[in-house]
Amino acid sequence: MVQKSQEASASSSQFSEEHESPEAIKQAHEELQRTIQKLRASDTTAERLLHLLDEWLMDESGYDEATWPKLKAALERDRPSARSLFDE
C-alpha cells in the first residue's frame, strides 16, 4: 500500500515536472493563442452573418416576396416524398 502511494506520488511529480517545463508552457501558450484566434475569427464571421441577415430583413424591395413562391414551387417539384417541405 505504501509502495503504491510512493509510486503515485512519483508519477504525479513526474507529470507535474513534464507539464511545467518551459517547452510545455510554450506549447500550451501557443495552443491557447490558436484557440483565441479561432474564436475571434468565428466571432467576425458571426458578426458578418448577423449584419447580412439584418440587411435582408430591412430590404423592402419586394424581391423576396416575388421570388419565394417560385423558389418554393421548385423545391416542392419532383420530390420523392408526398410530404410537403413547408407547413402552410
FIKOLZA-1660 file (N, C-alpha, C; in steps of 0.1 Angstrom, whole numbers, plus 5000, padded with zeros to 4 digits):
% residues 88
   i   px   py   pz ch aa at
   1 5008 4988 5000  A  M  N
   1 5000 5000 5000  A  M CA
   1 5009 5013 5000  A  M  C
   2 5019 5012 5008  A  V  N
   2 5028 5024 5009  A  V CA
   2 5036 5025 4996  A  V  C
   3 5039 5014 4990  A  Q  N
   3 5046 5014 4977  A  Q CA
   3 5038 5021 4966  A  Q  C
   4 5025 5017 4966  A  K  N
   4 5016 5023 4956  A  K CA
   4 5015 5038 4958  A  K  C
   5 5014 5042 4970  A  S  N
   5 5013 5056 4974  A  S CA
   5 5026 5064 4969  A  S  C
   6 5038 5057 4971  A  Q  N
   6 5050 5064 4967  A  Q CA
   6 5051 5064 4951  A  Q  C
   7 5046 5053 4945  A  E  N
   7 5046 5053 4930  A  E CA
   7 5037 5064 4925  A  E  C
   8 5025 5066 4931  A  A  N
   8 5016 5076 4927  A  A CA
   8 5022 5090 4929  A  A  C
   9 5028 5092 4940  A  S  N
   9 5035 5105 4943  A  S CA
   9 5046 5107 4933  A  S  C
  10 5054 5097 4930  A  A  N
  10 5065 5099 4920  A  A CA
  10 5059 5102 4906  A  A  C
  11 5048 5095 4902  A  S  N
  11 5042 5097 4890  A  S CA
  11 5036 5111 4889  A  S  C
  12 5030 5115 4899  A  S  N
  12 5024 5128 4899  A  S CA
  12 5035 5139 4898  A  S  C
  13 5046 5137 4905  A  S  N
  13 5057 5146 4905  A  S CA
  13 5063 5147 4891  A  S  C
  14 5064 5135 4884  A  Q  N
  14 5070 5135 4871  A  Q CA
  14 5060 5142 4861  A  Q  C
  15 5047 5139 4863  A  F  N
  15 5037 5146 4854  A  F CA
  15 5038 5161 4856  A  F  C
  16 5039 5166 4868  A  S  N
  16 5040 5180 4871  A  S CA
  16 5052 5186 4865  A  S  C
  17 5064 5179 4866  A  E  N
  17 5076 5184 4860  A  E CA
  17 5075 5185 4845  A  E  C
  18 5069 5175 4839  A  E  N
  18 5068 5174 4824  A  E CA
  18 5060 5186 4819  A  E  C
  19 5049 5189 4826  A  H  N
  19 5040 5199 4822  A  H CA
  19 5043 5213 4826  A  H  C
  20 5054 5214 4834  A  E  N
  20 5058 5228 4839  A  E CA
  20 5071 5231 4832  A  E  C
  21 5076 5223 4823  A  S  N
  21 5088 5226 4816  A  S CA
  21 5086 5239 4807  A  S  C
  22 5096 5246 4804  A  P  N
  22 5094 5258 4795  A  P CA
  22 5088 5254 4782  A  P  C
  23 5092 5243 4776  A  E  N
  23 5087 5239 4763  A  E CA
  23 5072 5236 4764  A  E  C
  24 5068 5229 4775  A  A  N
  24 5054 5226 4777  A  A CA
  24 5046 5238 4779  A  A  C
  25 5051 5248 4786  A  I  N
  25 5044 5260 4788  A  I CA
  25 5043 5268 4775  A  I  C
  26 5053 5268 4767  A  K  N
  26 5053 5275 4755  A  K CA
  26 5043 5268 4745  A  K  C
  27 5042 5255 4745  A  Q  N
  27 5033 5248 4737  A  Q CA
  27 5018 5251 4741  A  Q  C
  28 5016 5251 4754  A  A  N
  28 5003 5254 4759  A  A CA
  28 4999 5268 4756  A  A  C
  29 5008 5278 4757  A  H  N
  29 5006 5291 4753  A  H CA
  29 5002 5293 4738  A  H  C
  30 5010 5286 4730  A  E  N
  30 5007 5286 4716  A  E CA
  30 4993 5281 4712  A  E  C
  31 4990 5270 4719  A  E  N
  31 4977 5264 4717  A  E CA
  31 4965 5273 4721  A  E  C
  32 4968 5280 4732  A  L  N
  32 4958 5289 4737  A  L CA
  32 4956 5301 4727  A  L  C
  33 4967 5306 4722  A  Q  N
  33 4967 5317 4712  A  Q CA
  33 4959 5312 4699  A  Q  C
  34 4962 5300 4695  A  R  N
  34 4954 5295 4683  A  R CA
  34 4940 5294 4686  A  R  C
  35 4936 5290 4698  A  T  N
  35 4922 5289 4701  A  T CA
  35 4915 5303 4702  A  T  C
  36 4922 5312 4707  A  I  N
  36 4917 5326 4708  A  I CA
  36 4915 5331 4694  A  I  C
  37 4925 5329 4685  A  Q  N
  37 4924 5334 4671  A  Q CA
  37 4912 5327 4664  A  Q  C
  38 4909 5314 4666  A  K  N
  38 4898 5308 4660  A  K CA
  38 4885 5314 4666  A  K  C
  39 4884 5317 4678  A  L  N
  39 4872 5323 4684  A  L CA
  39 4870 5337 4678  A  L  C
  40 4881 5344 4677  A  R  N
  40 4879 5358 4671  A  R CA
  40 4875 5357 4657  A  R  C
  41 4880 5347 4649  A  A  N
  41 4876 5346 4635  A  A CA
  41 4861 5341 4634  A  A  C
  42 4857 5333 4643  A  S  N
  42 4843 5328 4643  A  S CA
  42 4834 5340 4647  A  S  C
  43 4838 5348 4656  A  D  N
  43 4830 5360 4660  A  D CA
  43 4829 5369 4649  A  D  C
  44 4840 5371 4641  A  T  N
  44 4839 5380 4630  A  T CA
  44 4829 5374 4619  A  T  C
  45 4830 5362 4617  A  T  N
  45 4821 5355 4608  A  T CA
  45 4807 5356 4612  A  T  C
  46 4804 5354 4625  A  A  N
  46 4791 5355 4630  A  A CA
  46 4786 5369 4629  A  A  C
  47 4794 5379 4632  A  E  N
  47 4790 5393 4631  A  E CA
  47 4787 5397 4617  A  E  C
  48 4794 5392 4607  A  R  N
  48 4791 5394 4593  A  R CA
  48 4778 5388 4589  A  R  C
  49 4776 5376 4594  A  L  N
  49 4764 5369 4591  A  L CA
  49 4752 5376 4597  A  L  C
  50 4753 5381 4609  A  L  N
  50 4742 5388 4615  A  L CA
  50 4739 5402 4608  A  L  C
  51 4750 5408 4603  A  H  N
  51 4749 5420 4596  A  H CA
  51 4741 5417 4582  A  H  C
  52 4745 5407 4576  A  L  N
  52 4738 5403 4563  A  L CA
  52 4723 5400 4566  A  L  C
  53 4720 5393 4576  A  L  N
  53 4706 5390 4579  A  L CA
  53 4699 5402 4582  A  L  C
  54 4705 5412 4590  A  D  N
  54 4698 5424 4592  A  D CA
  54 4695 5432 4579  A  D  C
  55 4704 5432 4570  A  E  N
  55 4702 5438 4557  A  E CA
  55 4690 5432 4550  A  E  C
  56 4690 5418 4550  A  W  N
  56 4679 5411 4543  A  W CA
  56 4666 5415 4550  A  W  C
  57 4665 5416 4563  A  L  N
  57 4653 5419 4570  A  L CA
  57 4648 5433 4567  A  L  C
  58 4658 5442 4565  A  M  N
  58 4654 5456 4562  A  M CA
  58 4650 5458 4547  A  M  C
  59 4653 5449 4539  A  D  N
  59 4651 5450 4524  A  D CA
  59 4636 5451 4522  A  D  C
  60 4632 5462 4515  A  E  N
  60 4618 5464 4512  A  E CA
  60 4615 5465 4497  A  E  C
  61 4624 5459 4490  A  S  N
  61 4623 5459 4475  A  S CA
  61 4612 5451 4469  A  S  C
  62 4608 5441 4477  A  G  N
  62 4598 5432 4472  A  G CA
  62 4603 5419 4465  A  G  C
  63 4616 5419 4464  A  Y  N
  63 4623 5408 4457  A  Y CA
  63 4619 5395 4463  A  Y  C
  64 4621 5394 4476  A  D  N
  64 4619 5381 4483  A  D CA
  64 4604 5377 4482  A  D  C
  65 4595 5386 4483  A  E  N
  65 4581 5383 4482  A  E CA
  65 4577 5377 4468  A  E  C
  66 4584 5383 4458  A  A  N
  66 4582 5378 4444  A  A CA
  66 4589 5365 4441  A  A  C
  67 4600 5363 4447  A  T  N
  67 4608 5352 4444  A  T CA
  67 4604 5339 4452  A  T  C
  68 4600 5341 4464  A  W  N
  68 4597 5330 4473  A  W CA
  68 4587 5320 4467  A  W  C
  69 4576 5324 4461  A  P  N
  69 4567 5314 4455  A  P CA
  69 4573 5305 4444  A  P  C
  70 4582 5311 4436  A  K  N
  70 4589 5304 4425  A  K CA
  70 4599 5294 4431  A  K  C
  71 4606 5299 4441  A  L  N
  71 4616 5290 4448  A  L CA
  71 4609 5278 4455  A  L  C
  72 4599 5282 4462  A  K  N
  72 4591 5271 4469  A  K CA
  72 4586 5261 4460  A  K  C
  73 4580 5265 4449  A  A  N
  73 4575 5255 4439  A  A CA
  73 4586 5247 4433  A  A  C
  74 4597 5253 4431  A  A  N
  74 4609 5245 4425  A  A CA
  74 4613 5235 4435  A  A  C
  75 4614 5238 4448  A  L  N
  75 4618 5229 4458  A  L CA
  75 4608 5217 4460  A  L  C
  76 4595 5220 4459  A  E  N
  76 4585 5210 4460  A  E CA
  76 4583 5201 4448  A  E  C
  77 4587 5206 4437  A  R  N
  77 4586 5198 4424  A  R CA
  77 4594 5186 4424  A  R  C
  78 4588 5175 4420  A  D  N
  78 4595 5162 4418  A  D CA
  78 4602 5157 4431  A  D  C
  79 4595 5159 4442  A  R  N
  79 4600 5154 4455  A  R CA
  79 4597 5139 4455  A  R  C
  80 4606 5131 4460  A  P  N
  80 4602 5116 4461  A  P CA
  80 4592 5114 4473  A  P  C
  81 4591 5123 4482  A  S  N
  81 4581 5122 4493  A  S CA
  81 4569 5130 4490  A  S  C
  82 4557 5124 4494  A  A  N
  82 4545 5131 4492  A  A CA
  82 4543 5143 4503  A  A  C
  83 4551 5142 4513  A  R  N
  83 4551 5152 4524  A  R CA
  83 4557 5165 4519  A  R  C
  84 4550 5176 4522  A  S  N
  84 4555 5189 4518  A  S CA
  84 4566 5193 4527  A  S  C
  85 4575 5201 4521  A  L  N
  85 4587 5207 4528  A  L CA
  85 4582 5218 4538  A  L  C
  86 4571 5224 4534  A  F  N
  86 4567 5237 4541  A  F CA
  86 4553 5235 4547  A  F  C
  87 4551 5239 4559  A  D  N
  87 4538 5239 4565  A  D CA
  87 4531 5252 4561  A  D  C
  88 4518 5251 4558  A  E  N
  88 4511 5263 4555  A  E CA
  88 4498 5263 4562  A  E  C
% end
